[in-house]
Amino acid sequence: MATFSLGKFPHVDLCDLLKLEGWVESGASAKAVIADGEVSVDGKVETRKRCKIVSGQTVEFAGQRVTVTA
């Protein structure tokens, strides 16, 4: 399973994580797939585009999965 490191930051916004992982091309497309209910966090559909993703959470989209680490 892939991991994403927060580095020195306490969290990452869900829409930014999708862009940083290369799963979407733009912030607008990230917000659209989140609003459409295509993204899940820890197994539950998440529709808040600015949802704060913290260490230990797992994000899934389009058959891809990443676990966020500190």
PDB file with SEQRES, HELIX, SHEET and CRYST1 records, atoms N, CA, C and O in Angstrom:
SEQRES   1 A   70  MET ALA THR PHE SER LEU GLY LYS PHE PRO HIS VAL ASP          
SEQRES   2 A   70  LEU CYS ASP LEU LEU LYS LEU GLU GLY TRP VAL GLU SER          
SEQRES   3 A   70  GLY ALA SER ALA LYS ALA VAL ILE ALA ASP GLY GLU VAL          
SEQRES   4 A   70  SER VAL ASP GLY LYS VAL GLU THR ARG LYS ARG CYS LYS          
SEQRES   5 A   70  ILE VAL SER GLY GLN THR VAL GLU PHE ALA GLY GLN ARG          
SEQRES   6 A   70  VAL THR VAL THR ALA                                          
HELIX    1 AA1 LEU A   14  LEU A   20  1                                   7    
HELIX    2 AA2 GLY A   27  ALA A   35  1                                   9    
SHEET    1 AA1 5 ALA A   2  SER A   5  0                                        
SHEET    2 AA1 5 GLN A  64  THR A  69  1                                        
SHEET    3 AA1 5 THR A  58  PHE A  61 -1                                        
SHEET    4 AA1 5 VAL A  39  VAL A  41 -1                                        
SHEET    5 AA1 5 LYS A  44  VAL A  45 -1                                        
SHEET    1 AA2 2 VAL A  12  ASP A  13  0                                        
SHEET    2 AA2 2 LYS A  52  ILE A  53 -1                                        
CRYST1    1.000    1.000    1.000  90.00  90.00  90.00 P 1           1          
ATOM      1  N   MET A   1       0.833  -1.179   0.000  1.00  0.00           N  
ATOM      2  CA  MET A   1       0.000   0.000   0.000  1.00  0.00           C  
ATOM      3  C   MET A   1       0.881   1.246   0.000  1.00  0.00           C  
ATOM      4  O   MET A   1       1.914   1.286   0.668  1.00  0.00           O  
ATOM      5  N   ALA A   2       0.470   2.246  -0.743  1.00  0.00           N  
ATOM      6  CA  ALA A   2       1.228   3.490  -0.838  1.00  0.00           C  
ATOM      7  C   ALA A   2       1.053   4.323   0.434  1.00  0.00           C  
ATOM      8  O   ALA A   2       0.047   4.208   1.134  1.00  0.00           O  
ATOM      9  N   THR A   3       2.048   5.159   0.716  1.00  0.00           N  
ATOM     10  CA  THR A   3       1.949   6.066   1.853  1.00  0.00           C  
ATOM     11  C   THR A   3       2.226   7.488   1.395  1.00  0.00           C  
ATOM     12  O   THR A   3       2.901   7.705   0.389  1.00  0.00           O  
ATOM     13  N   PHE A   4       1.708   8.441   2.128  1.00  0.00           N  
ATOM     14  CA  PHE A   4       1.937   9.862   1.885  1.00  0.00           C  
ATOM     15  C   PHE A   4       2.404  10.461   3.198  1.00  0.00           C  
ATOM     16  O   PHE A   4       1.708  10.351   4.207  1.00  0.00           O  
ATOM     17  N   SER A   5       3.569  11.093   3.202  1.00  0.00           N  
ATOM     18  CA  SER A   5       4.116  11.672   4.429  1.00  0.00           C  
ATOM     19  C   SER A   5       3.710  13.141   4.570  1.00  0.00           C  
ATOM     20  O   SER A   5       3.846  13.935   3.640  1.00  0.00           O  
ATOM     21  N   LEU A   6       3.211  13.474   5.752  1.00  0.00           N  
ATOM     22  CA  LEU A   6       2.846  14.864   6.034  1.00  0.00           C  
ATOM     23  C   LEU A   6       4.070  15.740   6.270  1.00  0.00           C  
ATOM     24  O   LEU A   6       3.983  16.967   6.232  1.00  0.00           O  
ATOM     25  N   GLY A   7       5.204  15.106   6.513  1.00  0.00           N  
ATOM     26  CA  GLY A   7       6.404  15.884   6.815  1.00  0.00           C  
ATOM     27  C   GLY A   7       6.205  16.656   8.105  1.00  0.00           C  
ATOM     28  O   GLY A   7       5.837  16.080   9.129  1.00  0.00           O  
ATOM     29  N   LYS A   8       6.445  17.959   8.059  1.00  0.00           N  
ATOM     30  CA  LYS A   8       6.318  18.777   9.268  1.00  0.00           C  
ATOM     31  C   LYS A   8       4.915  19.346   9.469  1.00  0.00           C  
ATOM     32  O   LYS A   8       4.682  20.092  10.420  1.00  0.00           O  
ATOM     33  N   PHE A   9       3.987  19.004   8.591  1.00  0.00           N  
ATOM     34  CA  PHE A   9       2.644  19.564   8.671  1.00  0.00           C  
ATOM     35  C   PHE A   9       1.709  18.652   9.468  1.00  0.00           C  
ATOM     36  O   PHE A   9       1.872  17.432   9.443  1.00  0.00           O  
ATOM     37  N   PRO A  10       0.717  19.236  10.183  1.00  0.00           N  
ATOM     38  CA  PRO A  10      -0.194  18.424  10.997  1.00  0.00           C  
ATOM     39  C   PRO A  10      -1.287  17.715  10.191  1.00  0.00           C  
ATOM     40  O   PRO A  10      -1.846  16.714  10.639  1.00  0.00           O  
ATOM     41  N   HIS A  11      -1.588  18.243   8.995  1.00  0.00           N  
ATOM     42  CA  HIS A  11      -2.648  17.661   8.169  1.00  0.00           C  
ATOM     43  C   HIS A  11      -2.484  18.101   6.716  1.00  0.00           C  
ATOM     44  O   HIS A  11      -1.650  18.950   6.402  1.00  0.00           O  
ATOM     45  N   VAL A  12      -3.295  17.510   5.839  1.00  0.00           N  
ATOM     46  CA  VAL A  12      -3.365  17.935   4.441  1.00  0.00           C  
ATOM     47  C   VAL A  12      -4.846  17.940   4.068  1.00  0.00           C  
ATOM     48  O   VAL A  12      -5.590  17.038   4.453  1.00  0.00           O  
ATOM     49  N   ASP A  13      -5.271  18.955   3.318  1.00  0.00           N  
ATOM     50  CA  ASP A  13      -6.658  18.996   2.859  1.00  0.00           C  
ATOM     51  C   ASP A  13      -6.874  17.876   1.853  1.00  0.00           C  
ATOM     52  O   ASP A  13      -5.990  17.574   1.051  1.00  0.00           O  
ATOM     53  N   LEU A  14      -8.047  17.263   1.899  1.00  0.00           N  
ATOM     54  CA  LEU A  14      -8.350  16.143   1.019  1.00  0.00           C  
ATOM     55  C   LEU A  14      -8.158  16.499  -0.452  1.00  0.00           C  
ATOM     56  O   LEU A  14      -7.568  15.719  -1.199  1.00  0.00           O  
ATOM     57  N   CYS A  15      -8.646  17.668  -0.883  1.00  0.00           N  
ATOM     58  CA  CYS A  15      -8.511  18.037  -2.294  1.00  0.00           C  
ATOM     59  C   CYS A  15      -7.038  18.182  -2.684  1.00  0.00           C  
ATOM     60  O   CYS A  15      -6.659  17.845  -3.806  1.00  0.00           O  
ATOM     61  N   ASP A  16      -6.206  18.682  -1.763  1.00  0.00           N  
ATOM     62  CA  ASP A  16      -4.774  18.822  -2.041  1.00  0.00           C  
ATOM     63  C   ASP A  16      -4.089  17.460  -2.124  1.00  0.00           C  
ATOM     64  O   ASP A  16      -3.192  17.265  -2.944  1.00  0.00           O  
ATOM     65  N   LEU A  17      -4.505  16.524  -1.285  1.00  0.00           N  
ATOM     66  CA  LEU A  17      -3.918  15.186  -1.302  1.00  0.00           C  
ATOM     67  C   LEU A  17      -4.154  14.512  -2.654  1.00  0.00           C  
ATOM     68  O   LEU A  17      -3.249  13.874  -3.193  1.00  0.00           O  
ATOM     69  N   LEU A  18      -5.349  14.646  -3.200  1.00  0.00           N  
ATOM     70  CA  LEU A  18      -5.640  14.040  -4.510  1.00  0.00           C  
ATOM     71  C   LEU A  18      -4.727  14.616  -5.587  1.00  0.00           C  
ATOM     72  O   LEU A  18      -4.255  13.885  -6.458  1.00  0.00           O  
ATOM     73  N   LYS A  19      -4.478  15.922  -5.531  1.00  0.00           N  
ATOM     74  CA  LYS A  19      -3.573  16.549  -6.503  1.00  0.00           C  
ATOM     75  C   LYS A  19      -2.133  16.097  -6.285  1.00  0.00           C  
ATOM     76  O   LYS A  19      -1.438  15.756  -7.242  1.00  0.00           O  
ATOM     77  N   LEU A  20      -1.680  16.093  -5.027  1.00  0.00           N  
ATOM     78  CA  LEU A  20      -0.299  15.721  -4.726  1.00  0.00           C  
ATOM     79  C   LEU A  20       0.005  14.278  -5.100  1.00  0.00           C  
ATOM     80  O   LEU A  20       1.130  13.959  -5.485  1.00  0.00           O  
ATOM     81  N   GLU A  21      -0.996  13.399  -4.989  1.00  0.00           N  
ATOM     82  CA  GLU A  21      -0.813  12.000  -5.366  1.00  0.00           C  
ATOM     83  C   GLU A  21      -0.887  11.813  -6.889  1.00  0.00           C  
ATOM     84  O   GLU A  21      -0.570  10.735  -7.393  1.00  0.00           O  
ATOM     85  N   GLY A  22      -1.300  12.850  -7.618  1.00  0.00           N  
ATOM     86  CA  GLY A  22      -1.405  12.749  -9.073  1.00  0.00           C  
ATOM     87  C   GLY A  22      -2.657  12.020  -9.532  1.00  0.00           C  
ATOM     88  O   GLY A  22      -2.732  11.568 -10.675  1.00  0.00           O  
ATOM     89  N   TRP A  23      -3.641  11.905  -8.644  1.00  0.00           N  
ATOM     90  CA  TRP A  23      -4.870  11.194  -8.989  1.00  0.00           C  
ATOM     91  C   TRP A  23      -5.812  12.058  -9.806  1.00  0.00           C  
ATOM     92  O   TRP A  23      -6.664  11.537 -10.526  1.00  0.00           O  
ATOM     93  N   VAL A  24      -5.669  13.382  -9.703  1.00  0.00           N  
ATOM     94  CA  VAL A  24      -6.452  14.332 -10.484  1.00  0.00           C  
ATOM     95  C   VAL A  24      -5.500  15.392 -11.016  1.00  0.00           C  
ATOM     96  O   VAL A  24      -4.396  15.563 -10.498  1.00  0.00           O  
ATOM     97  N   GLU A  25      -5.934  16.105 -12.058  1.00  0.00           N  
ATOM     98  CA  GLU A  25      -5.050  17.094 -12.675  1.00  0.00           C  
ATOM     99  C   GLU A  25      -5.149  18.476 -12.074  1.00  0.00           C  
ATOM    100  O   GLU A  25      -4.214  19.269 -12.193  1.00  0.00           O  
ATOM    101  N   SER A  26      -6.272  18.785 -11.425  1.00  0.00           N  
ATOM    102  CA  SER A  26      -6.443  20.140 -10.905  1.00  0.00           C  
ATOM    103  C   SER A  26      -7.275  20.139  -9.634  1.00  0.00           C  
ATOM    104  O   SER A  26      -7.911  19.147  -9.279  1.00  0.00           O  
ATOM    105  N   GLY A  27      -7.252  21.275  -8.966  1.00  0.00           N  
ATOM    106  CA  GLY A  27      -8.063  21.429  -7.772  1.00  0.00           C  
ATOM    107  C   GLY A  27      -9.541  21.344  -8.091  1.00  0.00           C  
ATOM    108  O   GLY A  27     -10.322  20.798  -7.312  1.00  0.00           O  
ATOM    109  N   ALA A  28      -9.925  21.884  -9.237  1.00  0.00           N  
ATOM    110  CA  ALA A  28     -11.332  21.843  -9.636  1.00  0.00           C  
ATOM    111  C   ALA A  28     -11.801  20.406  -9.844  1.00  0.00           C  
ATOM    112  O   ALA A  28     -12.903  20.046  -9.429  1.00  0.00           O  
ATOM    113  N   SER A  29     -10.978  19.591 -10.478  1.00  0.00           N  
ATOM    114  CA  SER A  29     -11.378  18.194 -10.691  1.00  0.00           C  
ATOM    115  C   SER A  29     -11.367  17.426  -9.368  1.00  0.00           C  
ATOM    116  O   SER A  29     -12.182  16.525  -9.172  1.00  0.00           O  
ATOM    117  N   ALA A  30     -10.451  17.774  -8.459  1.00  0.00           N  
ATOM    118  CA  ALA A  30     -10.433  17.135  -7.137  1.00  0.00           C  
ATOM    119  C   ALA A  30     -11.727  17.441  -6.398  1.00  0.00           C  
ATOM    120  O   ALA A  30     -12.353  16.545  -5.832  1.00  0.00           O  
ATOM    121  N   LYS A  31     -12.127  18.712  -6.405  1.00  0.00           N  
ATOM    122  CA  LYS A  31     -13.354  19.111  -5.718  1.00  0.00           C  
ATOM    123  C   LYS A  31     -14.570  18.435  -6.338  1.00  0.00           C  
ATOM    124  O   LYS A  31     -15.512  18.084  -5.626  1.00  0.00           O  
ATOM    125  N   ALA A  32     -14.561  18.248  -7.650  1.00  0.00           N  
ATOM    126  CA  ALA A  32     -15.692  17.616  -8.333  1.00  0.00           C  
ATOM    127  C   ALA A  32     -15.834  16.142  -7.941  1.00  0.00           C  
ATOM    128  O   ALA A  32     -16.939  15.695  -7.633  1.00  0.00           O  
ATOM    129  N   VAL A  33     -14.738  15.386  -7.947  1.00  0.00           N  
ATOM    130  CA  VAL A  33     -14.846  13.959  -7.609  1.00  0.00           C  
ATOM    131  C   VAL A  33     -15.187  13.769  -6.130  1.00  0.00           C  
ATOM    132  O   VAL A  33     -15.852  12.798  -5.767  1.00  0.00           O  
ATOM    133  N   ILE A  34     -14.731  14.695  -5.272  1.00  0.00           N  
ATOM    134  CA  ILE A  34     -15.085  14.624  -3.855  1.00  0.00           C  
ATOM    135  C   ILE A  34     -16.578  14.904  -3.688  1.00  0.00           C  
ATOM    136  O   ILE A  34     -17.275  14.180  -2.978  1.00  0.00           O  
ATOM    137  N   ALA A  35     -17.062  15.959  -4.345  1.00  0.00           N  
ATOM    138  CA  ALA A  35     -18.482  16.318  -4.251  1.00  0.00           C  
ATOM    139  C   ALA A  35     -19.380  15.214  -4.798  1.00  0.00           C  
ATOM    140  O   ALA A  35     -20.503  15.036  -4.328  1.00  0.00           O  
ATOM    141  N   ASP A  36     -18.891  14.475  -5.787  1.00  0.00           N  
ATOM    142  CA  ASP A  36     -19.663  13.389  -6.390  1.00  0.00           C  
ATOM    143  C   ASP A  36     -19.641  12.107  -5.565  1.00  0.00           C  
ATOM    144  O   ASP A  36     -20.251  11.109  -5.946  1.00  0.00           O  
ATOM    145  N   GLY A  37     -18.932  12.136  -4.424  1.00  0.00           N  
ATOM    146  CA  GLY A  37     -18.905  10.967  -3.536  1.00  0.00           C  
ATOM    147  C   GLY A  37     -18.002   9.843  -4.015  1.00  0.00           C  
ATOM    148  O   GLY A  37     -18.220   8.682  -3.670  1.00  0.00           O  
ATOM    149  N   GLU A  38     -16.978  10.182  -4.815  1.00  0.00           N  
ATOM    150  CA  GLU A  38     -16.082   9.169  -5.360  1.00  0.00           C  
ATOM    151  C   GLU A  38     -14.861   8.894  -4.488  1.00  0.00           C  
ATOM    152  O   GLU A  38     -14.061   8.012  -4.801  1.00  0.00           O  
ATOM    153  N   VAL A  39     -14.713   9.647  -3.392  1.00  0.00           N  
ATOM    154  CA  VAL A  39     -13.541   9.518  -2.526  1.00  0.00           C  
ATOM    155  C   VAL A  39     -13.982   9.029  -1.149  1.00  0.00           C  
ATOM    156  O   VAL A  39     -14.990   9.485  -0.609  1.00  0.00           O  
ATOM    157  N   SER A  40     -13.212   8.096  -0.590  1.00  0.00           N  
ATOM    158  CA  SER A  40     -13.531   7.646   0.767  1.00  0.00           C  
ATOM    159  C   SER A  40     -12.316   7.825   1.678  1.00  0.00           C  
ATOM    160  O   SER A  40     -11.165   7.720   1.253  1.00  0.00           O  
ATOM    161  N   VAL A  41     -12.618   8.098   2.935  1.00  0.00           N  
ATOM    162  CA  VAL A  41     -11.598   8.251   3.975  1.00  0.00           C  
ATOM    163  C   VAL A  41     -11.929   7.230   5.052  1.00  0.00           C  
ATOM    164  O   VAL A  41     -13.018   7.239   5.625  1.00  0.00           O  
ATOM    165  N   ASP A  42     -10.973   6.352   5.315  1.00  0.00           N  
ATOM    166  CA  ASP A  42     -11.165   5.281   6.301  1.00  0.00           C  
ATOM    167  C   ASP A  42     -12.431   4.472   6.018  1.00  0.00           C  
ATOM    168  O   ASP A  42     -13.149   4.078   6.937  1.00  0.00           O  
ATOM    169  N   GLY A  43     -12.691   4.231   4.736  1.00  0.00           N  
ATOM    170  CA  GLY A  43     -13.804   3.382   4.341  1.00  0.00           C  
ATOM    171  C   GLY A  43     -15.159   4.054   4.248  1.00  0.00           C  
ATOM    172  O   GLY A  43     -16.147   3.393   3.929  1.00  0.00           O  
ATOM    173  N   LYS A  44     -15.235   5.355   4.519  1.00  0.00           N  
ATOM    174  CA  LYS A  44     -16.505   6.076   4.453  1.00  0.00           C  
ATOM    175  C   LYS A  44     -16.414   7.183   3.408  1.00  0.00           C  
ATOM    176  O   LYS A  44     -15.400   7.875   3.314  1.00  0.00           O  
ATOM    177  N   VAL A  45     -17.482   7.348   2.623  1.00  0.00           N  
ATOM    178  CA  VAL A  45     -17.503   8.396   1.603  1.00  0.00           C  
ATOM    179  C   VAL A  45     -17.337   9.753   2.280  1.00  0.00           C  
ATOM    180  O   VAL A  45     -17.989  10.048   3.282  1.00  0.00           O  
ATOM    181  N   GLU A  46     -16.452  10.573   1.714  1.00  0.00           N  
ATOM    182  CA  GLU A  46     -16.187  11.913   2.256  1.00  0.00           C  
ATOM    183  C   GLU A  46     -16.505  12.948   1.181  1.00  0.00           C  
ATOM    184  O   GLU A  46     -15.954  12.889   0.082  1.00  0.00           O  
ATOM    185  N   THR A  47     -17.387  13.891   1.488  1.00  0.00           N  
ATOM    186  CA  THR A  47     -17.769  14.908   0.509  1.00  0.00           C  
ATOM    187  C   THR A  47     -17.284  16.307   0.882  1.00  0.00           C  
ATOM    188  O   THR A  47     -17.599  17.275   0.190  1.00  0.00           O  
ATOM    189  N   ARG A  48     -16.524  16.420   1.963  1.00  0.00           N  
ATOM    190  CA  ARG A  48     -15.960  17.731   2.337  1.00  0.00           C  
ATOM    191  C   ARG A  48     -14.604  17.891   1.653  1.00  0.00           C  
ATOM    192  O   ARG A  48     -13.650  17.183   1.977  1.00  0.00           O  
ATOM    193  N   LYS A  49     -14.525  18.818   0.711  1.00  0.00           N  
ATOM    194  CA  LYS A  49     -13.288  18.962  -0.063  1.00  0.00           C  
ATOM    195  C   LYS A  49     -12.101  19.425   0.776  1.00  0.00           C  
ATOM    196  O   LYS A  49     -10.956  19.112   0.451  1.00  0.00           O  
ATOM    197  N   ARG A  50     -12.360  20.161   1.843  1.00  0.00           N  
ATOM    198  CA  ARG A  50     -11.283  20.651   2.705  1.00  0.00           C  
ATOM    199  C   ARG A  50     -11.133  19.810   3.968  1.00  0.00           C  
ATOM    200  O   ARG A  50     -10.528  20.254   4.943  1.00  0.00           O  
ATOM    201  N   CYS A  51     -11.678  18.606   3.954  1.00  0.00           N  
ATOM    202  CA  CYS A  51     -11.548  17.696   5.091  1.00  0.00           C  
ATOM    203  C   CYS A  51     -10.066  17.553   5.430  1.00  0.00           C  
ATOM    204  O   CYS A  51      -9.242  17.290   4.554  1.00  0.00           O  
ATOM    205  N   LYS A  52      -9.740  17.727   6.705  1.00  0.00           N  
ATOM    206  CA  LYS A  52      -8.343  17.635   7.147  1.00  0.00           C  
ATOM    207  C   LYS A  52      -7.954  16.168   7.306  1.00  0.00           C  
ATOM    208  O   LYS A  52      -8.512  15.464   8.148  1.00  0.00           O  
ATOM    209  N   ILE A  53      -7.006  15.711   6.507  1.00  0.00           N  
ATOM    210  CA  ILE A  53      -6.519  14.336   6.574  1.00  0.00           C  
ATOM    211  C   ILE A  53      -5.268  14.322   7.449  1.00  0.00           C  
ATOM    212  O   ILE A  53      -4.307  15.049   7.197  1.00  0.00           O  
ATOM    213  N   VAL A  54      -5.299  13.479   8.484  1.00  0.00           N  
ATOM    214  CA  VAL A  54      -4.187  13.416   9.434  1.00  0.00           C  
ATOM    215  C   VAL A  54      -3.510  12.049   9.377  1.00  0.00           C  
ATOM    216  O   VAL A  54      -4.003  11.120   8.738  1.00  0.00           O  
ATOM    217  N   SER A  55      -2.378  11.949  10.056  1.00  0.00           N  
ATOM    218  CA  SER A  55      -1.616  10.710  10.093  1.00  0.00           C  
ATOM    219  C   SER A  55      -2.484   9.550  10.564  1.00  0.00           C  
ATOM    220  O   SER A  55      -3.245   9.678  11.524  1.00  0.00           O  
ATOM    221  N   GLY A  56      -2.360   8.414   9.875  1.00  0.00           N  
ATOM    222  CA  GLY A  56      -3.100   7.224  10.235  1.00  0.00           C  
ATOM    223  C   GLY A  56      -4.350   7.003   9.405  1.00  0.00           C  
ATOM    224  O   GLY A  56      -4.917   5.911   9.417  1.00  0.00           O  
ATOM    225  N   GLN A  57      -4.789   8.032   8.681  1.00  0.00           N  
ATOM    226  CA  GLN A  57      -5.987   7.881   7.856  1.00  0.00           C  
ATOM    227  C   GLN A  57      -5.635   7.307   6.484  1.00  0.00           C  
ATOM    228  O   GLN A  57      -4.528   7.498   5.982  1.00  0.00           O  
ATOM    229  N   THR A  58      -6.599   6.598   5.889  1.00  0.00           N  
ATOM    230  CA  THR A  58      -6.424   6.008   4.570  1.00  0.00           C  
ATOM    231  C   THR A  58      -7.443   6.617   3.622  1.00  0.00           C  
ATOM    232  O   THR A  58      -8.632   6.691   3.933  1.00  0.00           O  
ATOM    233  N   VAL A  59      -6.963   7.055   2.459  1.00  0.00           N  
ATOM    234  CA  VAL A  59      -7.821   7.677   1.442  1.00  0.00           C  
ATOM    235  C   VAL A  59      -7.862   6.777   0.221  1.00  0.00           C  
ATOM    236  O   VAL A  59      -6.832   6.263  -0.215  1.00  0.00           O  
ATOM    237  N   GLU A  60      -9.064   6.585  -0.334  1.00  0.00           N  
ATOM    238  CA  GLU A  60      -9.235   5.762  -1.526  1.00  0.00           C  
ATOM    239  C   GLU A  60      -9.975   6.531  -2.603  1.00  0.00           C  
ATOM    240  O   GLU A  60     -10.915   7.277  -2.327  1.00  0.00           O  
ATOM    241  N   PHE A  61      -9.525   6.330  -3.851  1.00  0.00           N  
ATOM    242  CA  PHE A  61     -10.170   6.949  -5.004  1.00  0.00           C  
ATOM    243  C   PHE A  61      -9.819   6.154  -6.256  1.00  0.00           C  
ATOM    244  O   PHE A  61      -8.648   5.869  -6.510  1.00  0.00           O  
ATOM    245  N   ALA A  62     -10.821   5.801  -7.026  1.00  0.00           N  
ATOM    246  CA  ALA A  62     -10.632   5.121  -8.323  1.00  0.00           C  
ATOM    247  C   ALA A  62      -9.722   3.894  -8.226  1.00  0.00           C  
ATOM    248  O   ALA A  62      -8.845   3.697  -9.067  1.00  0.00           O  
ATOM    249  N   GLY A  63      -9.932   3.086  -7.210  1.00  0.00           N  
ATOM    250  CA  GLY A  63      -9.158   1.878  -7.058  1.00  0.00           C  
ATOM    251  C   GLY A  63      -7.762   2.079  -6.497  1.00  0.00           C  
ATOM    252  O   GLY A  63      -6.992   1.124  -6.396  1.00  0.00           O  
ATOM    253  N   GLN A  64      -7.430   3.296  -6.133  1.00  0.00           N  
ATOM    254  CA  GLN A  64      -6.116   3.594  -5.558  1.00  0.00           C  
ATOM    255  C   GLN A  64      -6.294   3.894  -4.080  1.00  0.00           C  
ATOM    256  O   GLN A  64      -7.339   4.387  -3.656  1.00  0.00           O  
ATOM    257  N   ARG A  65      -5.268   3.593  -3.303  1.00  0.00           N  
ATOM    258  CA  ARG A  65      -5.339   3.779  -1.853  1.00  0.00           C  
ATOM    259  C   ARG A  65      -3.997   4.315  -1.349  1.00  0.00           C  
ATOM    260  O   ARG A  65      -2.932   3.885  -1.792  1.00  0.00           O  
ATOM    261  N   VAL A  66      -4.076   5.260  -0.416  1.00  0.00           N  
ATOM    262  CA  VAL A  66      -2.861   5.779   0.207  1.00  0.00           C  
ATOM    263  C   VAL A  66      -3.125   5.962   1.699  1.00  0.00           C  
ATOM    264  O   VAL A  66      -4.201   6.405   2.100  1.00  0.00           O  
ATOM    265  N   THR A  67      -2.143   5.620   2.503  1.00  0.00           N  
ATOM    266  CA  THR A  67      -2.217   5.823   3.943  1.00  0.00           C  
ATOM    267  C   THR A  67      -1.311   6.994   4.289  1.00  0.00           C  
ATOM    268  O   THR A  67      -0.162   7.050   3.853  1.00  0.00           O  
ATOM    269  N   VAL A  68      -1.829   7.920   5.068  1.00  0.00           N  
ATOM    270  CA  VAL A  68      -1.083   9.119   5.447  1.00  0.00           C  
ATOM    271  C   VAL A  68      -0.261   8.824   6.695  1.00  0.00           C  
ATOM    272  O   VAL A  68      -0.755   8.245   7.663  1.00  0.00           O  
ATOM    273  N   THR A  69       1.002   9.234   6.653  1.00  0.00           N  
ATOM    274  CA  THR A  69       1.918   9.034   7.783  1.00  0.00           C  
ATOM    275  C   THR A  69       2.468  10.387   8.233  1.00  0.00           C  
ATOM    276  O   THR A  69       2.437  11.365   7.486  1.00  0.00           O  
ATOM    277  N   ALA A  70       2.968  10.423   9.459  1.00  0.00           N  
ATOM    278  CA  ALA A  70       3.535  11.661  10.013  1.00  0.00           C  
ATOM    279  C   ALA A  70       4.855  11.995   9.351  1.00  0.00           C  
ATOM    280  O   ALA A  70       5.478  13.002   9.689  1.00  0.00           O  
TER     281      ALA A  70                                                      
END                                                                             
